[in-house]
Amino acid sequence: MNYLLDTHIFLWWDSEPDKLPQKILEQIQNPHNRCYLSLVTLWEITIKLQLGKLTLRQPLSVLVEEQQQNHIELLPLQPTHIFTLEQLPAHHKDPFDRLLIAQAIAEQLTVITVDSQFQSYLVPLLTSQR
């Protein structure tokens, strides 16, 4: 299975894995699955760091490098993602989440999230109540 990690899932996976529902944790740890981290997520984290809304246990570059060693792959932003975004209904106002949804649709990925807003879109989800 191919998954796209939502921002909070990535942060929990790195620093607070006990916050992840067991079902999600098992899928991220499964070596047969491919897990992607969008560059959109890195952009969102950087903005939140600059605004003082988020702190990390280490620099973002180190965190990403460590997670790449854990087989988390980076997903760049492509024009097709923007074109897919253009077609999304405006159910959700968060631009980062909307870009993640567009990427998942365009790349045929399942989004791992606990954000109920994603359910408004026609995108495959792996979600679970904590």
C-alpha positions as CSV (number, residue, x, y, z in Angstrom):
1,M,0.0,0.0,0.0
2,N,1.2,3.6,-0.7
3,Y,0.5,6.2,1.9
4,L,0.8,9.9,2.3
5,L,1.4,11.1,5.9
6,D,-0.6,14.1,7.1
7,T,1.5,16.6,9.0
8,H,0.4,15.7,12.5
9,I,0.9,12.0,11.7
10,F,4.4,12.7,10.6
11,L,5.2,14.7,13.8
12,W,3.6,12.1,16.0
13,W,5.5,9.3,14.2
14,D,8.7,11.1,14.9
15,S,8.3,12.4,18.4
16,E,5.1,11.0,20.0
17,P,4.3,7.6,18.4
18,D,2.1,6.7,21.5
19,K,-0.4,9.3,20.1
20,L,-0.8,7.2,16.9
21,P,-3.7,4.8,16.8
22,Q,-2.5,1.2,16.7
23,K,-4.0,0.6,13.2
24,I,-2.0,3.6,11.8
25,L,1.2,2.7,13.6
26,E,1.1,-0.8,12.2
27,Q,0.7,0.5,8.6
28,I,3.6,2.9,8.9
29,Q,5.9,0.3,10.4
30,N,4.9,-2.4,7.8
31,P,8.0,-2.7,5.5
32,H,5.7,-3.7,2.6
33,N,4.1,-0.3,2.6
34,R,5.5,2.9,1.1
35,C,5.1,6.0,3.1
36,Y,5.5,9.5,1.6
37,L,6.1,12.9,3.2
38,S,5.0,15.8,1.1
39,L,7.3,18.8,0.6
40,V,4.0,20.7,1.4
41,T,4.3,19.3,4.9
42,L,7.8,20.6,5.3
43,W,6.6,24.0,4.2
44,E,3.7,23.9,6.7
45,I,6.1,22.9,9.5
46,T,8.5,25.6,8.6
47,I,5.8,28.3,8.7
48,K,4.5,27.0,12.1
49,L,8.1,27.0,13.5
50,Q,8.6,30.6,12.3
51,L,5.3,31.7,13.9
52,G,6.1,30.0,17.2
53,K,3.2,27.6,16.9
54,L,5.4,24.5,16.9
55,T,8.6,23.3,18.4
56,L,10.6,20.3,17.2
57,R,13.0,18.1,19.2
58,Q,15.7,18.8,16.6
59,P,16.2,20.8,13.4
60,L,13.7,20.0,10.6
61,S,16.5,18.9,8.2
62,V,17.8,16.4,10.7
63,L,14.3,15.1,11.5
64,V,13.6,14.6,7.8
65,E,17.0,12.9,7.2
66,E,16.3,10.5,10.1
67,Q,12.9,9.6,8.7
68,Q,14.2,9.1,5.2
69,Q,16.5,6.4,6.8
70,N,13.2,5.0,8.2
71,H,12.0,4.6,4.6
72,I,9.8,7.7,4.6
73,E,10.1,9.1,1.0
74,L,9.8,12.7,0.1
75,L,7.0,13.7,-2.4
76,P,7.7,16.8,-4.4
77,L,5.0,19.2,-5.5
78,Q,4.2,18.8,-9.2
79,P,2.1,20.9,-11.6
80,T,-0.4,17.9,-11.8
81,H,-1.0,18.4,-8.0
82,I,-1.8,22.0,-8.5
83,F,-4.2,21.2,-11.4
84,T,-5.9,18.6,-9.2
85,L,-6.2,21.2,-6.4
86,E,-7.9,23.5,-8.9
87,Q,-10.7,20.8,-9.2
88,L,-11.3,20.2,-5.5
89,P,-14.5,21.5,-3.9
90,A,-13.9,24.1,-1.1
91,H,-15.0,21.8,1.8
92,H,-11.9,22.7,3.8
93,K,-10.0,26.0,4.0
94,D,-6.6,24.8,5.1
95,P,-4.4,25.3,2.0
96,F,-1.8,22.7,3.2
97,D,-4.4,20.0,3.8
98,R,-6.0,20.8,0.4
99,L,-2.6,20.4,-1.3
100,L,-2.0,17.1,0.5
101,I,-5.4,15.9,-0.6
102,A,-4.7,16.9,-4.2
103,Q,-1.3,15.2,-4.1
104,A,-2.9,12.0,-2.8
105,I,-5.6,12.0,-5.5
106,A,-3.1,12.7,-8.3
107,E,-0.6,10.1,-7.1
108,Q,-3.2,7.5,-6.0
109,L,-2.1,7.5,-2.4
110,T,-4.0,6.8,0.7
111,V,-3.8,9.7,3.2
112,I,-3.0,8.7,6.8
113,T,-4.7,11.2,9.0
114,V,-7.0,11.6,12.1
115,D,-8.4,14.8,10.7
116,S,-12.1,14.3,10.0
117,Q,-12.1,17.2,7.5
118,F,-10.4,14.9,5.0
119,Q,-13.6,12.7,4.8
120,S,-15.3,15.4,2.8
121,Y,-13.1,14.6,-0.2
122,L,-13.0,11.6,-2.5
123,V,-9.6,10.5,-1.4
124,P,-8.7,7.2,0.2
125,L,-8.0,7.5,3.9
126,L,-6.5,5.5,6.7
127,T,-7.9,7.0,9.8
128,S,-8.8,5.7,13.2
129,Q,-10.1,7.1,16.4
130,R,-7.5,7.4,19.1
